[in-house]
Amino acid sequence: MSASSYNSQPWTWQWRLEDACRVANILPPVFQIVSDRRGGRTAWSSRVTVHGRTLSARFWYDGKNLYNAKEDAAEMALNYLTGSSSR
């Protein structure tokens, strides 16, 4: 399935990535949450390993937005798997 067909669906990036792995018959994605202490606050991000490659989310998030960090990493990984660089 192409990235454009995934983009036309209302599902989350994490779901799309898991589905793409299932369709490609590869192991499911493994997410990792990472943190970086910045002054008095901690910034959070996510990484995902898929098909032997670890991809990082583009941005750092406040702790209450960890879901967004995982979505960001999932989008990067799906674009990697499908060869797409579009959003």
C-alpha positions, 0 to 999 in steps of 0.5 A: 500500500502506498503512503498516499493511500495511508494518508487518505485514511483517518487512522493514527500514524501508529496504527498505519505503521503497524498495518504497513508492517503487517502487510510487508510481513515484517516485525511490528514497530518497537517504540522507545520514549526518550527524555532530555533535561532542559533547565528546570523542565524535561522534554520528551520524544520518541524513537521507533525501530522498524525493519532494522532501522531506528527513526526518531521523532522530529520534535521534542514534547512536553510530558503531557504530549507523549502520544504526539511524540509517538505519532511523530516517530510513527509518521517518520517510520511509515515514510521510511517504509513507503519511501515517502517524504511527504507529510 
